[in-house]
Amino acid sequence: MASEEPKAKKQKLSEEEKIECPSKKTPAKLSPNSLFGMGNPLLDISAVVDKDFLDKYTLKPNDQILAEDKHKALFEEIVKKFKVEYHAGGATQNSIKIAQWMIQEPHNVGTFFGCIGKDKFGRILKQKSEEAHIDARYYEQDEEPTGTCAACITGDNRSLVANLAAANCYKKDKHLDLEENWKLVEKAKVYYIAGFFLTVSLESILKVAKNASENNKMFCLNLSAPFICQFFKDNLMEVMPYVDVLFGNETEAVAFAEAQDFEKYTADVTFPSRVCSGDKIETFPVLKIDPEDIVDTNGAGDAFVGGFLSELVQEKPLDQCVKAAHYAANVIIRRAGCTFPEKPDFN
């Protein structure tokens, strides 16, 4: 557990306002840098490839893997050989990007910190984050190349190959502690970090989380994957006292419960979203969709979080946050990659 217990926070909204009476609270006026995210930035590179390309790098048509040494040349080759699309990616950056898309105006409501390389892919990533209207302040270093994720598309299949590279190199003292950067952290009123970053810079997460707690602001964390709960339990539990909103899917929730040695945990494997607030458990049905309309579910979780954050940062009630989360996820799974139309159609 954290060595310094967080101060008790004032309750942001009454339970009545959170769940039953969305009209009772006027949405907060947004300003740039109101929403802060920190995580592992990746440049998503998507291309339709051929079977020979998959075979060359021993890739399965439909898979997700971390790049090994034999895959390092893949990222340059896919750019040279095929027509590619670039997008700013990585779990946390995706969610900040989705939140900004849902909000639309003003631009740069979302701030993002992460580490990239001083290279071509880094320059493209900065350009793509600008196009997404998020205020990305990257720590740039030249020891590792910019992290990338190649989506090798064949027919309806997508083979994802991620090379974290520079994303693993974030340094608190070289970036987060800098006065101009810390001022951006202090401007935010909602903070979000995916659990993947627990493997990179626990000290950075704790500094942000403690600041949120001390200033009565919302700190949100995502379990991200079962292995985070299983193999980075100590890091996770050091951050947990500061967490106001914890995101996780069914598999991650089970892994979290098992890691805590809970005597009894019943996994109800259903599609509705379940939200625990104090001793209340609310169930929210998801939007219906024809299975034939589902193109790619890889970005669904990031989109859910992004939609939720877009309303949370405006101090909307809980049910409205979940409604936005469901809408964003429903849009993203109809498209390839974590992409979206020009404007949302959400009320």
Residue frames relative to the residue before (quaternion, step in Angstrom):
aa qw qx qy qz dx dy dz
M 1.0000 0.0000 0.0000 0.0000 0.00 0.00 0.00
A 0.6349 -0.5323 0.3858 0.4059 3.56 -1.23 0.39
S 0.5231 -0.6583 0.4444 0.3090 3.54 -1.01 0.84
E 0.7457 0.2652 -0.1726 0.5863 3.58 1.13 -0.62
E 0.3457 -0.7510 0.5210 0.2122 3.55 -0.57 1.14
P 0.4832 -0.6751 0.4649 0.3076 3.61 -0.88 0.84
K 0.5279 -0.6095 0.4846 0.3391 3.51 -1.18 0.60
A 0.5462 -0.6046 0.4590 0.3541 3.55 -1.12 0.65
K 0.3118 -0.7578 0.5464 0.1733 3.55 -0.91 0.91
K 0.5068 -0.5905 0.5193 0.3532 3.50 -1.23 0.49
Q 0.5177 -0.6317 0.4651 0.3415 3.56 -1.04 0.68
K 0.4513 -0.7255 0.4501 0.2596 3.57 -0.68 1.10
L 0.7912 0.0079 0.0456 0.6098 3.55 0.89 -0.96
S 0.5111 -0.6077 0.4903 0.3593 3.56 -1.10 0.54
E 0.6346 -0.5274 0.3861 0.4124 3.56 -1.18 0.44
E 0.6174 0.5513 -0.3536 0.4357 3.59 1.05 -0.72
E 0.6797 0.4782 -0.2875 0.4760 3.56 0.95 -0.92
K 0.6393 0.5593 -0.3329 0.4094 3.56 0.98 -0.81
I 0.8441 0.2591 -0.0887 0.4609 3.55 0.72 -1.02
E 0.8216 0.3235 -0.1455 0.4464 3.57 0.87 -0.83
C 0.8295 0.2588 -0.0812 0.4882 3.59 0.93 -0.76
P 0.0822 -0.8441 0.5285 0.0373 3.58 0.43 1.16
S 0.6467 0.5479 -0.3344 0.4120 3.61 1.07 -0.56
K 0.5869 0.6262 -0.3648 0.3610 3.60 1.17 -0.33
K 0.7552 0.3283 -0.1999 0.5310 3.59 1.18 -0.38
T 0.3697 -0.7208 0.5440 0.2186 3.56 -0.83 1.01
P 0.5045 -0.6613 0.4501 0.3250 3.63 -0.79 0.93
A 0.5028 -0.6571 0.4754 0.2991 3.56 -1.03 0.82
K 0.4668 -0.6515 0.5188 0.2975 3.54 -1.11 0.71
L 0.3169 -0.7816 0.5127 0.1610 3.56 -0.75 1.05
S 0.0758 -0.7573 0.6469 0.0483 3.50 -1.23 0.64
P 0.6641 -0.4921 0.3549 0.4369 3.61 -1.16 0.36
N 0.8383 0.2132 -0.1833 0.4671 3.54 -1.22 0.74
S 0.3504 0.7459 -0.4946 0.2762 3.60 1.15 0.60
L 0.7506 0.2978 -0.1507 0.5702 3.56 1.21 -0.63
F 0.1032 -0.8216 0.5604 0.0181 3.58 -0.69 1.09
G 0.0054 -0.7859 0.6182 -0.0077 3.55 -1.00 0.90
M 0.0456 -0.7824 0.6210 0.0127 3.55 -1.14 0.65
G 0.2924 0.7755 -0.5107 0.2285 3.58 -0.77 0.96
N 0.6973 -0.4572 0.3692 0.4104 3.51 -1.30 -0.55
P 0.1774 -0.8119 0.5460 0.1062 3.63 -0.23 1.18
L 0.0336 -0.7781 0.6272 -0.0008 3.53 -1.03 0.88
L 0.3343 -0.6837 0.6005 0.2454 3.53 -1.17 0.59
D 0.2610 -0.7642 0.5728 0.1408 3.57 -0.58 1.18
I 0.0684 -0.7851 0.6155 -0.0058 3.57 -0.83 1.07
S 0.0337 -0.8261 0.5616 -0.0317 3.58 -0.40 1.24
A 0.1413 0.7834 -0.5960 0.1056 3.55 -1.02 0.84
V 0.4191 -0.6347 0.5781 0.2954 3.54 -1.21 0.55
V 0.0626 -0.8162 0.5742 -0.0150 3.56 -0.61 1.17
D 0.4611 -0.6633 0.5009 0.3108 3.57 -1.28 0.02
K 0.7078 -0.4675 0.3282 0.4157 3.54 -1.33 0.26
D 0.6073 0.5676 -0.3573 0.4257 3.59 1.03 -0.70
F 0.6353 0.5288 -0.3245 0.4598 3.56 1.05 -0.79
L 0.6456 0.5075 -0.3148 0.4759 3.58 0.96 -0.87
D 0.6716 0.5090 -0.2992 0.4477 3.56 0.89 -0.94
K 0.6191 0.5694 -0.3445 0.4170 3.57 0.98 -0.83
Y 0.7801 0.2868 -0.1465 0.5364 3.57 1.01 -0.84
T 0.4386 -0.7352 0.4184 0.3034 3.58 1.31 0.46
L 0.3214 0.7489 -0.5030 0.2879 3.55 0.84 1.07
K 0.3846 -0.6745 0.5751 0.2575 3.55 -1.12 0.70
P 0.6203 -0.5837 0.3640 0.3768 3.62 -1.06 0.66
N 0.8004 0.1345 -0.0403 0.5828 3.59 1.01 -0.81
D 0.3727 0.7259 -0.4726 0.3329 3.56 0.03 1.29
Q 0.1846 -0.7380 0.6316 0.1497 3.56 -1.37 0.18
I 0.1158 0.8070 -0.5670 0.1178 3.58 -0.58 1.12
L 0.4380 -0.6209 0.5667 0.3185 3.52 -1.36 0.26
A 0.5331 -0.6594 0.4304 0.3094 3.56 -0.93 0.90
E 0.2129 -0.7270 0.6391 0.1334 3.54 -1.14 0.81
D 0.7458 -0.3882 0.2735 0.4672 3.58 -1.26 0.03
K 0.6586 0.5328 -0.3124 0.4300 3.57 1.02 -0.79
H 0.6832 0.4823 -0.2850 0.4685 3.60 1.25 -0.31
K 0.4470 0.7447 -0.4337 0.2399 3.60 1.23 -0.30
A 0.6924 0.4736 -0.2865 0.4627 3.59 1.01 -0.73
L 0.4739 0.7130 -0.4161 0.3066 3.57 1.28 -0.37
F 0.6860 0.5355 -0.2985 0.3919 3.56 0.86 -0.99
E 0.6692 0.4567 -0.2977 0.5049 3.58 1.02 -0.71
E 0.6609 0.5265 -0.3163 0.4312 3.58 0.98 -0.82
I 0.6450 0.5258 -0.3413 0.4370 3.58 0.94 -0.80
V 0.6362 0.5253 -0.3178 0.4673 3.57 1.12 -0.70
K 0.7005 0.4784 -0.2666 0.4576 3.57 0.96 -0.88
K 0.7610 0.4353 -0.1959 0.4394 3.55 0.98 -0.90
F 0.8095 0.2183 -0.0858 0.5382 3.59 1.08 -0.70
K 0.5409 -0.5753 0.4902 0.3691 3.55 -1.30 0.24
V 0.0971 -0.8404 0.5332 0.0040 3.57 -0.50 1.19
E 0.2351 -0.7073 0.6423 0.1784 3.49 -1.40 0.36
Y 0.2183 -0.7777 0.5784 0.1137 3.57 -1.00 0.85
H 0.0379 0.7733 -0.6324 0.0248 3.54 -1.15 0.75
A 0.4872 -0.6189 0.5224 0.3267 3.56 -1.17 0.62
G 0.0281 0.8426 -0.5329 0.0733 3.57 -0.58 1.14
G 0.4074 0.6373 -0.5815 0.2995 3.51 -1.39 -0.20
A 0.6367 -0.6068 0.3133 0.3581 3.59 -0.89 0.95
T 0.7313 0.4178 -0.2600 0.4722 3.59 0.64 -1.05
Q 0.6560 0.5112 -0.3187 0.4548 3.57 0.90 -0.87
N 0.5940 0.5568 -0.3521 0.4617 3.59 1.09 -0.69
S 0.6930 0.4857 -0.2822 0.4519 3.57 0.84 -0.98
I 0.6401 0.5026 -0.3242 0.4823 3.59 1.00 -0.78
K 0.6382 0.5338 -0.3099 0.4602 3.56 1.05 -0.84
I 0.6585 0.4958 -0.3006 0.4798 3.60 0.96 -0.87
A 0.6316 0.5307 -0.3340 0.4560 3.59 0.96 -0.83
Q 0.6601 0.5016 -0.3052 0.4686 3.57 0.94 -0.88
W 0.6290 0.5313 -0.3285 0.4628 3.59 1.02 -0.78
M 0.6592 0.5024 -0.3062 0.4682 3.58 0.95 -0.86
I 0.6869 0.4848 -0.2716 0.4684 3.58 1.02 -0.84
Q 0.1890 -0.8137 0.5120 0.2001 3.58 1.02 -0.93
E 0.8131 -0.0829 0.1062 0.5664 3.59 0.33 -1.21
P 0.5360 -0.2178 -0.8150 0.0329 1.54 -1.98 1.54
H 0.5798 -0.5499 0.4557 0.3922 3.56 -1.27 0.23
N 0.8165 0.2916 -0.2118 0.4510 3.55 -1.35 0.36
V 0.2323 0.7390 -0.5813 0.2489 3.58 1.01 0.77
G 0.7380 0.3857 -0.2050 0.5144 3.55 1.06 -0.81
T 0.1505 -0.7459 0.6446 0.0734 3.54 -1.04 0.95
F 0.0428 -0.8067 0.5889 0.0235 3.58 -1.02 0.72
F 0.1252 -0.7671 0.6269 0.0530 3.56 -1.02 0.96
G 0.2772 0.7286 -0.5983 0.1856 3.57 -1.07 0.79
C 0.4930 -0.6799 0.4753 0.2624 3.56 -1.29 0.19
I 0.0105 -0.7828 0.6219 -0.0191 3.56 -1.02 0.93
G 0.5246 -0.6208 0.4764 0.3352 3.54 -1.32 0.07
K 0.4796 -0.6233 0.5229 0.3287 3.55 -1.30 0.29
D 0.4463 0.6848 -0.4373 0.3750 3.55 0.43 1.25
K 0.7574 -0.3873 0.2744 0.4484 3.54 -1.35 -0.01
F 0.6764 0.4841 -0.3030 0.4651 3.58 0.86 -0.90
G 0.6139 0.5455 -0.3428 0.4562 3.59 1.10 -0.63
R 0.6483 0.5098 -0.3116 0.4719 3.57 1.01 -0.82
I 0.6475 0.5051 -0.3194 0.4729 3.58 1.01 -0.80
L 0.6380 0.5349 -0.3246 0.4488 3.58 0.99 -0.84
K 0.6400 0.5122 -0.3266 0.4706 3.59 0.97 -0.79
Q 0.6420 0.5238 -0.3166 0.4618 3.57 1.00 -0.83
K 0.6897 0.4865 -0.2834 0.4553 3.59 0.91 -0.94
S 0.6309 0.5129 -0.3422 0.4711 3.60 1.05 -0.63
E 0.6148 0.5278 -0.3388 0.4781 3.58 1.10 -0.67
E 0.6526 0.5149 -0.3115 0.4603 3.58 0.97 -0.85
A 0.6719 0.4702 -0.2871 0.4951 3.59 1.17 -0.58
H 0.4153 -0.7520 0.4235 0.2874 3.58 1.36 0.05
I 0.4862 0.5949 -0.4927 0.4086 3.56 0.96 0.90
D 0.4334 -0.6917 0.5196 0.2523 3.55 -1.15 0.69
A 0.0128 -0.8258 0.5617 -0.0487 3.57 0.17 1.33
R 0.0523 -0.7781 0.6258 -0.0123 3.57 -0.69 1.13
Y 0.0913 -0.8472 0.5233 0.0084 3.55 0.02 1.31
Y 0.3624 -0.6404 0.6220 0.2678 3.51 -1.26 0.56
E 0.1323 -0.8208 0.5549 0.0314 3.57 -0.52 1.21
Q 0.0440 0.7857 -0.6124 0.0759 3.55 -0.82 1.07
D 0.3778 -0.7604 0.4902 0.1969 3.59 -1.18 0.43
E 0.4621 0.6817 -0.4524 0.3423 3.59 1.22 0.36
E 0.7875 0.1448 -0.0608 0.5959 3.57 1.10 -0.72
P 0.4985 -0.6543 0.4703 0.3197 3.62 -1.08 0.64
T 0.6685 -0.4863 0.3836 0.4117 3.54 -1.28 0.35
G 0.4984 -0.6617 0.4760 0.2953 3.56 -0.96 0.87
T 0.0707 -0.8092 0.5832 -0.0054 3.56 -1.00 0.85
C 0.1038 -0.7532 0.6419 0.0989 3.53 -1.30 0.40
A 0.1843 -0.7970 0.5704 0.0744 3.55 -0.51 1.23
A 0.1495 -0.7552 0.6335 0.0776 3.55 -0.91 0.99
C 0.1159 -0.8115 0.5727 0.0107 3.55 -0.27 1.34
I 0.1233 -0.8480 0.5155 0.0075 3.54 -0.21 1.33
T 0.0607 0.7531 -0.6531 0.0509 3.55 -0.97 0.98
G 0.8136 -0.0528 -0.0043 0.5789 3.58 -0.39 1.21
D 0.7811 -0.2519 0.2211 0.5269 3.58 -0.75 -1.10
N 0.5937 0.5959 -0.3479 0.4140 3.59 1.27 0.01
R 0.1125 -0.7698 0.6254 0.0601 3.53 -1.23 0.66
S 0.1218 -0.7715 0.6225 0.0506 3.54 -0.77 1.07
L 0.1529 -0.8242 0.5438 0.0389 3.57 -0.45 1.26
V 0.0382 -0.7821 0.6219 -0.0129 3.55 -0.90 1.02
A 0.0874 -0.8292 0.5520 0.0078 3.58 -0.46 1.20
N 0.0911 -0.7581 0.6446 0.0372 3.53 -1.00 0.93
L 0.2915 -0.8102 0.4838 0.1567 3.60 -0.13 1.29
A 0.0110 0.8665 -0.4991 0.0053 3.58 1.08 -0.78
A 0.8602 0.0512 -0.0170 0.5071 3.61 -0.64 -1.12
A 0.5448 0.6346 -0.4024 0.3722 3.60 1.11 -0.55
N 0.6689 0.5022 -0.2865 0.4672 3.58 1.20 -0.57
C 0.6677 0.5657 -0.2645 0.4052 3.58 1.28 -0.22
Y 0.3304 0.7623 -0.5074 0.2287 3.61 1.17 0.30
K 0.1136 -0.7969 0.5929 0.0223 3.56 -0.98 0.96
K 0.4659 -0.7042 0.4740 0.2496 3.53 -0.71 1.15
D 0.7243 0.4546 -0.2648 0.4457 3.60 0.76 -1.00
K 0.6870 0.4838 -0.2824 0.4628 3.58 1.16 -0.57
H 0.8133 0.2379 -0.0992 0.5216 3.60 1.16 -0.41
L 0.7393 0.4197 -0.2540 0.4612 3.60 0.49 -1.16
D 0.7026 0.4917 -0.2688 0.4385 3.60 0.96 -0.84
L 0.5092 0.6461 -0.4325 0.3690 3.59 1.20 -0.27
E 0.5930 -0.6371 0.3630 0.3327 3.56 -0.86 1.01
E 0.6895 0.4886 -0.3004 0.4423 3.59 0.84 -0.95
N 0.6604 0.4901 -0.3049 0.4804 3.58 1.13 -0.62
W 0.6603 0.5151 -0.3168 0.4453 3.57 0.91 -0.86
K 0.5810 0.5776 -0.3721 0.4362 3.59 1.13 -0.58
L 0.6354 0.5180 -0.3227 0.4732 3.58 1.10 -0.71
V 0.6085 0.5398 -0.3440 0.4690 3.58 1.07 -0.72
E 0.6935 0.4919 -0.2787 0.4466 3.55 0.88 -0.96
K 0.6090 0.5690 -0.3527 0.4254 3.61 1.15 -0.52
A 0.6263 0.5800 -0.3357 0.3984 3.58 1.11 -0.66
K 0.2336 -0.7584 0.5857 0.1649 3.53 -1.28 0.43
V 0.7383 0.2129 -0.1777 0.6148 3.57 1.35 -0.13
Y 0.1295 -0.8001 0.5851 0.0257 3.56 -0.93 0.99
Y 0.0117 -0.8027 0.5961 -0.0136 3.57 -1.02 0.82
I 0.0469 0.7765 -0.6248 0.0676 3.54 -0.94 1.00
A 0.3655 -0.7156 0.5517 0.2234 3.58 -0.92 0.91
G 0.6218 -0.5976 0.3736 0.3417 3.55 -1.09 0.74
F 0.5184 0.6484 -0.4151 0.3722 3.60 1.16 -0.47
F 0.6538 0.5404 -0.3153 0.4257 3.59 1.07 -0.73
L 0.4842 0.6524 -0.4308 0.3928 3.59 1.27 -0.17
T 0.6645 0.4951 -0.2960 0.4750 3.59 1.18 -0.52
V 0.6916 0.4925 -0.2581 0.4611 3.58 1.28 -0.28
S 0.8167 -0.1230 0.1434 0.5452 3.59 0.64 -1.09
L 0.1744 -0.8098 0.5569 0.0603 3.56 0.19 1.32
E 0.6508 0.5374 -0.3299 0.4228 3.59 0.93 -0.86
S 0.6308 0.5202 -0.3374 0.4665 3.60 1.08 -0.66
I 0.6407 0.5237 -0.3205 0.4611 3.57 0.96 -0.88
L 0.6754 0.5072 -0.2988 0.4442 3.57 0.87 -0.94
K 0.6344 0.5246 -0.3442 0.4515 3.58 0.98 -0.75
V 0.6715 0.4822 -0.2901 0.4820 3.59 0.94 -0.87
A 0.6689 0.5149 -0.2999 0.4444 3.58 0.91 -0.92
K 0.6637 0.4961 -0.3055 0.4691 3.58 0.94 -0.84
N 0.6208 0.5321 -0.3381 0.4661 3.57 1.05 -0.74
A 0.6389 0.5203 -0.3257 0.4637 3.58 0.98 -0.83
S 0.6708 0.5104 -0.2955 0.4495 3.56 0.91 -0.94
E 0.6912 0.4957 -0.2772 0.4469 3.56 0.89 -0.95
N 0.7608 0.3569 -0.1869 0.5089 3.58 1.15 -0.58
N 0.4863 -0.7116 0.4018 0.3094 3.55 1.29 0.46
K 0.4380 0.6673 -0.4703 0.3765 3.54 0.95 0.98
M 0.5696 -0.6333 0.4186 0.3152 3.57 -1.22 0.46
F 0.0757 -0.7811 0.6194 0.0234 3.56 -0.87 1.02
C 0.0922 -0.8151 0.5718 -0.0101 3.57 -0.69 1.17
L 0.0765 -0.7914 0.6064 0.0026 3.55 -1.03 0.87
N 0.2370 -0.7509 0.5986 0.1472 3.56 -1.17 0.63
L 0.4716 -0.6638 0.4978 0.2986 3.60 -0.94 0.82
S 0.2577 -0.8553 0.4138 0.1754 3.57 1.29 -0.55
A 0.7782 -0.2052 0.1786 0.5661 3.61 0.78 -0.95
P 0.6276 -0.5586 0.3777 0.3892 3.60 -1.09 0.59
F 0.6468 0.5482 -0.3466 0.4013 3.62 0.94 -0.79
I 0.5601 0.5850 -0.3938 0.4347 3.60 1.18 -0.46
C 0.6871 0.4713 -0.2692 0.4829 3.57 0.94 -0.94
Q 0.7052 0.4911 -0.2625 0.4388 3.56 1.01 -0.81
F 0.8322 0.2498 -0.0874 0.4873 3.58 0.82 -1.01
F 0.7390 0.2971 -0.2090 0.5674 3.59 1.27 -0.18
K 0.1327 0.8469 -0.4989 0.1275 3.51 1.16 0.79
D 0.6640 0.5164 -0.3206 0.4355 3.60 0.88 -0.91
N 0.6499 0.5056 -0.3136 0.4730 3.58 0.96 -0.84
L 0.6477 0.5313 -0.3070 0.4516 3.54 0.95 -0.93
M 0.7187 0.4584 -0.2623 0.4522 3.56 0.81 -0.99
E 0.5824 0.5606 -0.3780 0.4513 3.58 1.19 -0.35
V 0.6976 0.4522 -0.2562 0.4932 3.56 1.15 -0.64
M 0.5564 0.6848 -0.3697 0.2911 3.58 1.05 -0.79
P 0.6289 0.5493 -0.3790 0.3988 3.70 0.88 -0.64
Y 0.7027 0.4648 -0.2607 0.4713 3.58 1.19 -0.47
V 0.5569 0.6582 -0.3679 0.3482 3.60 1.28 -0.25
D 0.2349 -0.7650 0.5881 0.1176 3.57 -0.91 1.02
V 0.7861 0.1017 -0.0339 0.6087 3.58 1.02 -0.84
L 0.0855 -0.7959 0.5993 0.0050 3.56 -0.74 1.12
F 0.1768 -0.7893 0.5833 0.0736 3.57 -0.74 1.12
G 0.2453 0.7601 -0.5851 0.1405 3.56 -1.14 0.65
N 0.3896 -0.6930 0.5408 0.2748 3.56 -1.10 0.61
E 0.7667 -0.3901 0.2399 0.4499 3.57 -1.29 0.06
T 0.6706 0.5043 -0.3015 0.4529 3.58 0.89 -0.94
E 0.6680 0.4939 -0.2945 0.4724 3.56 0.98 -0.86
A 0.6336 0.5364 -0.3301 0.4494 3.59 1.03 -0.77
V 0.6353 0.5158 -0.3199 0.4774 3.58 1.03 -0.81
A 0.6604 0.5035 -0.3073 0.4646 3.59 0.92 -0.91
F 0.6338 0.5304 -0.3229 0.4613 3.58 1.04 -0.78
A 0.6668 0.5019 -0.2960 0.4646 3.56 0.93 -0.95
E 0.6664 0.5016 -0.3009 0.4624 3.58 0.94 -0.88
A 0.6422 0.5307 -0.3214 0.4503 3.58 1.04 -0.75
Q 0.6955 0.4437 -0.2671 0.4980 3.57 1.19 -0.56
D 0.4112 -0.7364 0.4465 0.2987 3.58 1.32 0.06
F 0.1621 0.7841 -0.5752 0.1676 3.55 0.95 0.86
E 0.5032 -0.6798 0.4428 0.2976 3.56 -0.89 0.92
K 0.8093 0.0421 0.0075 0.5859 3.56 1.00 -0.75
Y 0.1186 0.7686 -0.6229 0.0852 3.54 -0.85 0.97
T 0.1549 -0.8005 0.5757 0.0618 3.54 -0.60 1.15
A 0.2034 -0.7877 0.5725 0.1020 3.57 -0.58 1.11
D 0.1270 -0.7801 0.6111 0.0421 3.54 -0.56 1.18
V 0.1507 -0.8371 0.5225 0.0598 3.56 0.00 1.31
T 0.2928 0.7288 -0.5547 0.2748 3.53 0.07 1.37
F 0.6038 -0.6120 0.3897 0.3301 3.55 -1.27 0.30
P 0.5688 0.5925 -0.4294 0.3755 3.68 0.96 -0.48
S 0.4444 -0.6540 0.5334 0.3006 3.56 -1.21 0.57
R 0.1758 -0.7693 0.6070 0.0939 3.54 -1.00 0.87
V 0.0802 -0.8020 0.5919 0.0019 3.55 -0.81 1.05
C 0.1915 -0.7735 0.5981 0.0851 3.56 -0.76 1.11
S 0.0464 0.7761 -0.6255 0.0653 3.58 -0.78 1.05
G 0.7870 -0.0692 -0.0069 0.6130 3.55 -0.19 1.29
D 0.7591 -0.3074 0.2415 0.5206 3.57 -0.69 -1.04
K 0.5483 0.6000 -0.4001 0.4234 3.58 1.27 0.30
I 0.1117 -0.7528 0.6428 0.0871 3.55 -1.16 0.68
E 0.1139 -0.7985 0.5908 0.0204 3.54 -0.60 1.21
T 0.1972 -0.7685 0.5983 0.1117 3.58 -1.05 0.77
F 0.0850 -0.8019 0.5913 -0.0004 3.56 -0.82 1.06
P 0.3445 -0.7516 0.5182 0.2188 3.63 -0.55 1.08
V 0.4384 -0.6906 0.5093 0.2674 3.56 -1.05 0.75
L 0.6062 -0.5369 0.4348 0.3940 3.55 -1.31 0.26
K 0.4607 -0.6856 0.4889 0.2806 3.57 -0.95 0.85
I 0.0225 0.7858 -0.6173 0.0304 3.54 -1.13 0.70
D 0.4704 -0.6465 0.5229 0.2956 3.55 -1.06 0.79
P 0.5206 -0.6632 0.4340 0.3173 3.62 -0.74 0.99
E 0.6291 0.5489 -0.3404 0.4324 3.58 1.09 -0.61
D 0.6423 0.5216 -0.3182 0.4628 3.58 1.24 -0.36
I 0.5626 0.5983 -0.3912 0.4153 3.59 1.25 -0.19
V 0.1775 -0.8097 0.5566 0.0553 3.55 -0.64 1.18
D 0.7983 -0.1051 0.1483 0.5742 3.59 0.81 -1.01
T 0.1970 -0.8210 0.5285 0.0878 3.60 -0.60 1.12
N 0.4100 0.7612 -0.4462 0.2310 3.60 1.24 -0.09
G 0.7606 0.3718 -0.2146 0.4871 3.60 1.01 -0.69
A 0.3629 0.7790 -0.4627 0.2177 3.58 1.27 0.07
G 0.6780 0.4998 -0.2983 0.4489 3.58 0.88 -0.90
D 0.6448 0.5094 -0.3126 0.4766 3.57 0.98 -0.87
A 0.6624 0.5073 -0.3019 0.4612 3.58 1.00 -0.84
F 0.5985 0.5568 -0.3503 0.4572 3.58 1.04 -0.79
V 0.6788 0.4849 -0.2877 0.4704 3.57 0.84 -0.99
G 0.6565 0.5322 -0.3131 0.4333 3.57 0.91 -0.92
G 0.6505 0.5065 -0.3098 0.4736 3.55 0.98 -0.86
F 0.6410 0.5308 -0.3126 0.4579 3.56 0.96 -0.91
L 0.6872 0.4935 -0.2832 0.4516 3.58 0.85 -0.99
S 0.6088 0.5810 -0.3568 0.4057 3.59 1.06 -0.73
E 0.7055 0.4068 -0.2502 0.5236 3.58 1.14 -0.61
L 0.6118 0.5658 -0.3495 0.4283 3.59 1.02 -0.76
V 0.6739 0.4983 -0.3025 0.4539 3.59 0.93 -0.87
Q 0.6697 0.4445 -0.2897 0.5196 3.58 1.28 -0.31
E 0.4525 -0.7212 0.4096 0.3278 3.56 1.38 0.22
K 0.2689 0.7562 -0.5380 0.2576 3.55 1.04 0.83
P 0.6014 -0.5743 0.4070 0.3780 3.62 -1.18 0.43
L 0.7149 -0.4975 0.3007 0.3885 3.52 -1.26 0.53
D 0.6741 0.5022 -0.3196 0.4374 3.59 0.84 -0.89
Q 0.6404 0.5116 -0.3262 0.4709 3.59 1.08 -0.65
C 0.6030 0.5512 -0.3448 0.4623 3.59 1.10 -0.69
V 0.6851 0.4738 -0.2803 0.4771 3.58 0.91 -0.92
K 0.6112 0.5504 -0.3446 0.4526 3.57 1.04 -0.76
A 0.6667 0.4860 -0.2917 0.4839 3.58 0.97 -0.86
A 0.6148 0.5531 -0.3362 0.4506 3.58 1.06 -0.76
H 0.6721 0.4916 -0.2888 0.4725 3.56 0.92 -0.94
Y 0.6395 0.5276 -0.3317 0.4501 3.57 0.96 -0.82
A 0.6789 0.4992 -0.3003 0.4468 3.59 0.79 -1.01
A 0.6610 0.4998 -0.3099 0.4660 3.59 0.91 -0.88
N 0.6417 0.5384 -0.3172 0.4447 3.58 1.02 -0.83
V 0.6427 0.5088 -0.3179 0.4765 3.58 1.07 -0.72
I 0.7081 0.5005 -0.2781 0.4133 3.57 0.77 -1.07
I 0.6841 0.4959 -0.3148 0.4324 3.63 0.92 -0.75
R 0.5985 0.5469 -0.3609 0.4610 3.59 1.28 -0.09
R 0.7283 0.3843 -0.2003 0.5308 3.59 1.32 -0.16
A 0.5353 -0.6052 0.4765 0.3466 3.56 -1.25 0.37
G 0.8181 0.1469 -0.1420 0.5375 3.56 -0.83 1.02
C 0.5978 -0.5412 0.4298 0.4062 3.56 -1.31 -0.03
T 0.3036 0.7445 -0.5188 0.2904 3.54 0.45 1.30
F 0.1284 -0.8028 0.5816 0.0291 3.55 -1.22 0.43
P 0.5939 -0.5594 0.4256 0.3914 3.60 -1.23 0.36
E 0.7386 -0.4346 0.2710 0.4383 3.57 -1.28 0.20
K 0.8135 0.0376 0.0149 0.5802 3.57 0.91 -0.90
P 0.4672 -0.6644 0.4966 0.3062 3.62 -1.10 0.62
D 0.2626 -0.7156 0.6200 0.1859 3.54 -1.31 0.37
F 0.3577 0.7361 -0.4764 0.3215 3.54 0.57 1.23
N 0.1371 -0.7871 0.5983 0.0605 3.52 -0.96 0.94
